[in-house]
Amino acid sequence: MSAHCQLTGAQPGFGNRISHSHRRTSRRFDPNIQRKRYWLPGEGRYVRLTLSARAIKTVDAIGVEAAVARIRARGVKV
């Protein structure tokens, strides 16, 4: 599963780990990605979405129909 949110487009950020001696090595900041299943009443079926924790809160606020419309507007197949 890729660390990529279908609704917000959140993806990993990159940076450096800095040790006590100040040596730098690469690291990755992954978003908090969860797979969640929602009932889509307009289509009479369930959809499984890969969302960040922030996007799950957005779906709770705007509703699943509006969220799926936004995802489809981004060009992601649901």
N, C-alpha and C positions, 0 to 999 in steps of 0.2 A: 504494500500500500504506500503510495507516495504521500509525502507530507505536504498536501496541497488542498486548500479549501475550495469547494465548488461554488460557494456563495460569495465570499469576500475575495477570493484569489490569494489568500495568505499562503506564503511559501517560506521555506527556510531562509534565514539570514546567515551571513557568514562573518566570522571575526577571528580573533586570536585568543588563545589561552595565554595568560602571562604568569609564569611561575615566580616563586620567591626571588630567584636569581635574575628575573626579568627576561628569560628566554621566551620567545613567542612560538607557539605552534597553532596550526589551524584548528578551528572548531566550528560547529554548526548550531544555530539557534533554531530549533524546530518549533512550529506552532503546535498548540494542543489540539490535535486532530482526532475526531471521534467519528465512528460510523453509526448513523441513527436512522431508524425506519419510521416513516411518517405515512399516515393514511391520507391519500389524495382524493377527497370526495368527488371532485369534478370528473375524474377519470375512473372512479370506482376501483382503485387499486392502491397497493402500498408502493412507496418509492424508498430506496435506501440511498441516503445522501452521506457524503464524506464532508464533514463540517468542522470548523474550529469551534472552540468553546464560545467565543464571542458570537459566531454566526448562529449557534443554537439559541442564544438569547435573542438574537434578531428575529429568528423564525417564530419564537414564542411571542414577540411583540407584533409582528406584521402579519402573521399567519402563514401557513404552509403553501397556500395557493399563490400568494404574492411572492413568496420566496422562490418557488419553482419557476415563476414567470421571470424573475430576475436572473436565475441561473440560466434559463433558456436564452435570455437576451444576451448573456455573455458568450453564447455559442456552445455551451456544454450540453451534451445529450443527457436527458433524465429518463 
